């Protein structure tokens, strides 16, 4: 099975299944000299973990990260970073009825059709549980960006659940308010209504879709390599790799079809320092596949979770019978609230990778200094 790697210089390779012994990832290309520990990564994992509120799955996974390699004295060494999260609350028996009866709209049918076999418990490799690996790797990428000379800030929030859409809010509102409610919506009055809507579907044994809006501030101009490695192409690749995503857009997105060329085009002007800058940002921070230095913003759409209690139609290929099934278990009624930290992590991964590719950050060591050795020719531990 291919397709388990992402990135060019800052590259991650992930492994593991939903109900296997554990999941994990290996990061290659992290610069040396970055101070990082378990607690820093754990913070973002706790934001994604199951069982954190009444509108998430009740699966009780602590998602405790274990760093296995690539660090010495609390600093990255430049060697591959190995991380693992052991599964603690896997209950596979509930999935036995679906070994030969694929759940509607899951990966059960397609995985079996392609490989002739699959890890049937919990969806195996196709489960969204695997995104915990992405969050762990994204936390490392975020720390590298924080330790660099650049002031890059990335945040996302839930801007729509079903037909309930939040009004446009400021970046500061996203930062200050989105983590103060279980929906992770930065507009608190809408967050309350969203929670009520999600609870309604949850009680009915059904689920509902939604979307996550994101912004990236401080990303320097000049990142991206057209054509097939354009910034927005890599961004779309990442976001549409997220389980249950059905759409990605940046800038004006779909609404751009309603604008004339004159209305959409961003005129150029001079800033206070005399530098050429766009006077507006309909382009969403990217022109010609290359970043302009303006805010990068966009939206990711998630369909409703496919595991629902309501009865659904399927077939059993072992008995050649049509049958009605109920997916009984611990499943999210909605995905965007736990998707927020995953979207942010993917943004951190992509921005860092392009920063390394563009030479904005030293790919060997974060401080950019040559190697320093003591009198016995042993590397000296980097200092703050």
Phi, psi and omega in degrees: 000118177266186176083023182252012179241150178213139177107160180257295177265312173269096190246137175243145173232123186250159179211165173111159179237161184306315184246020175278187180300327181182175176232163180185181179207160175238126178258125173247140175096013176281128180300152176283155174092009178269123180279123182206150178218177183302319187296327179295314179292322183298327181304312181287325177297324178295332178287334181263340191300153177288165174073017185272349178200176181288345181256022174234168176304147180272004177303127187264079179251119178289341181051046181284121182277141173236121178270122187256336185200169174088005179228150176216122180063027179086004180241146175293146183256352186096346178280163178304137178262119178258132180226145179219146175235116182276136177284132184245341188225046178276126178237092191280338188299330181294345182261356181301323179297346186252013180299318179243009178233092188296136176289135181304132174067013172269185175273003184306307184294312186289322177297316180294322180294322183282312190258345183078001179198171176192162169277102189282336184287117176070012181090352176058235184287338182277355182290146175293349177302330181298340181291347174301326176299319183293322180292320178297314179294321179296328177294322177295316179299319179298320180293322177298316180296320179296325181279352179278179181278357185265144178259078181260127180235130183233133178209150177223162174205164179279117183254351178203138170230123184057230178263013181262110186247135177282149174291163176298136180231168181280164176298322180297322177295322177299314182293318188276335190240338188292335180268005183261011178210153186294340180279338185063043173257132183282353177252102192299319177300321178288326180301319179298317180292323178297317180297320177297318180295316179298316180298323178301309180294323180299316180294332179278358183076023182238185181219175184212151180267183180180192182213159178238127177260142182225156173221144174233116182255146175083006178288123185291158177288157173097007179267135180128149183222085181301151010262311188279352174247031175296157184300314183288333178292317178293324179295316178296319178304314182293310186293323179280355171279344178296133177303137175077008176279140179237349180202148174223139175212153177225160183062223178291341177057225184296331182290348180299335180292347180265357184257147169281169178299317181294322181291322185278323186302138179262112179293158179258152179210185177250140174273187184296337179268001180086008179276148178284128180218153172292141181280343177217181187222047174296337183281353176068030175085003182222127174228132181062025180082004185236140181293145182258352185095351176277172180297131174268124181219154181184193187211144177237130181257135178244134173282169180297143176307138185277341178275105181228155182283333180302145183293140181225161182264136173209190176229159175247111184284351176279327182250355182058039180241145167279145183208162177254134182232159169235130179270093181268128180169202185248098188228151178289138174278349181202151187252327185306321181303318176276348178281340182304306180294335178288316177301315179298320181296318178296322176298316178299318180298316183289314180299314180297317180301316179291326177295319178291317180297326182272003178074015179284333176233135179297122181289348183264314179209140190294330181278350177073004182272158174291165181300142180240131183232151174275184186294339178265013178062036172254140180299138177276137179298128180301148178244157177296000000 
